[in-house]
Amino acid sequence: MTKFYAEVMRIKTTDRFQLVDITNRVEEIVEKSGVTNGLVLVFAPHATAAIIANEHEHGLMDDIIQKVKEFTEPGSGKWKHDLVDDNAHAHIGSALFGAERVFPVINKRLLRGTWQNIFLLEMDGPRPVREVHVVVVGE
């Protein structure tokens, strides 16, 4: 029999660019779901944030933020959308990095690589509330 479980995380961000590690919370939701084998979707319903998986090492996290800034060029004056909201870089980053990640659930555990943590990538903060939806489906 297929099971379905969903939960919404609410996350406050404090910086314009920020990586928020949500791995433990996703693992708790997978455990609560009762799903033994299936999939978990981690989705940020925002046009200026993304979900990524990578190592939680502070130097690397700083490097990722620096590269995101270089890649999306905030404040460069070259993006047409900046005339509306001054956050075109964040929309571009979200479109390219993706608002979701899917992970396997095997034997009641979130399957991820040894060095893979799950992050909300904030690119247009600070925000009082960012939502991350976690949906677990399986048997």
N, C-alpha and C positions, 0 to 999 in steps of 0.2 A: 504494500500500500504506500502510495506517495504521500510524503509529509511536506508541509509548507509552513515556514516560520519567518516572520519579518519583524524587524525592530529598527527604530530610528535613533541615531546618536545625535546629540546637539553639542556642538563644539564652538567655543569662543576662541577667536584668533586675536593675537596681540600685535602682529607686525604686518606690513604690506606684503612681504614674502615670508612664508613660514612653512616648515614641514612639521606636521603634528602626527606623532606615532599613535595609530589607533589599533595596533595589532592585538593587544591584550583584550580590548573591548570586543573586537571581532571574534576572537577565540571564545570568549565568554558567551557570546550570542550563539555561536555554533554549538557549544556545549548545551545551552538551554533549549536549543531547537529539537533535540531528540533524534536528529538525523544521524544515521550510522554511515551511510555512503551516499554521496550526492555532490551538489555544487553550492557554493556560496557566492553571491553577487554583492560586491561592495560598490555603491553608486552614490555620487555626489550630484544632486540635482541643481547644479549651479553652472553658469556660463563663464565663470571667472576663477574656477578652482578645478583641481584634478585629483585623481587617485593614482598613486604610484606604488611600486614595490621595490625596495632596495635595502641596503644595509643601514642599520642605525649606528653610525659612527660619526661623531660630530664633525670631523674634518671633511668627510665625504658629504655630509648633509650641507655644510657650508659651500662645498664645491658645486653641488647640485643647484642650490639657490643661485650661486654666481653664474652658472651656465644658463639657467633659465632666464636670468636678467639679460645676459649677453644675447641669447637667442631671440628673446621677445622684444628687446630694446624699449623698455618703458621710458617715456619722456623724450623720445627721439624726435618727435614732431613729424615723423614720416607716415603715421597711421591716420587715415581719414576718420575713423571712429573716435579718435581723441578729441575731435571737435564737439562731440556729443557728451562723452563721459570721462575722457582722459584715462581710460583703462583698456584700450585696444590690446595692449600687450597681454593682459590677463585673458581676454577672450581668445586670442590666438593661441596662447599656451594651453588653455583648456581644450580647444579644438584639436590640437596636435598631440597632447599627452594623454587625453582621454579622461572622461568623467567616471570611468568604471574599471574594475578588474574582477575577474572570475577566478576562483580557486577551487580545487577539488576538496571534498570532505571524504576522508577514508578512515574507517574504523572510529568514527565519532570525533575525529581530529581534523583541524584545518591543515591541509598539506601545503607547505611552503618550503623554500630552500633554507638551508642552514642560516644564511645571511640575509634572508628576505623578510623584511618587516613591511607592514602596510601603512602608508602615510596619506593624509590629506595634504595636498599641496595648495596652500593659499597663495594667490597671486594678486589679490585686490583687497587686502585687509587694511587695518584690523576690522573684524566683523563681530558683532555681539553674538550672532548665532549662524553657524553653518550646519546644515543637516547632512548626515551620511546615512543612507538607507542600506541595511544589511538584510539580504533575503537568502534563506537557506531552503533548498529543495532537494528531496531525495527520499531514500527508504530508511 
